[in-house]
Amino acid sequence: MHQDIAFRTACVIARNAADAEEAAQDGFVKAYRALGRFREGAPFRPWLLRIVANEARNRRRSEARQARLWARAAEAEVSGGAAPSPEATVVSAERRAELLASLDGLRGDDRAVLACRYLVGLSEQETAAALGLRRGTVKSRTARALSRLRDAVGEEAIA
């Protein structure tokens, strides 16, 4: 139920699948052990995602290694209708690669908020809980990060 979203959240922060998988698993273990401290009536998903995000941050900091681009998690898209032409597939792949490379070039806090909102699909409230921020901070960082991303790749690539 929460495994996919926990993995994608960890992937955004760890930036590689192996570390993200370990961080997500460790996050589940820590969440299980901390169930006694979970506030009754509070939403479970943001609480869990915050634990997973913290674990991924800790893992990334402690290991301090550059890993492969975590784009594989973001490229899992559902195709609807007819298959695109080969030309459209190539153009789409090139745009996605350019966009992800530009996203990777953003500051860590910009990258994290955009990835949570648009790659993982979290709401503003869930993003705030996962990253340990206020909702207003998520809104302003999202706007600024989108502006920086538009500057990096051009307006048409973001549309």
Secondary structure, 3 states (H helix, E strand, C coil): CCHHHHHHHHHHHHCCHHHHHHHHHHHHHHHHHCHHHCCCCCCHHHHHHHHHHHHHHHHHHHHCCCCCCCHHHHCCCCCCCCCCCHHHHHHHHHHHHHHHHHHHCCCHHHHHHHHHHHHCCCCHHHHHHHHCCCHHHHHHHHHHHHHHHHHHHCHHHHC
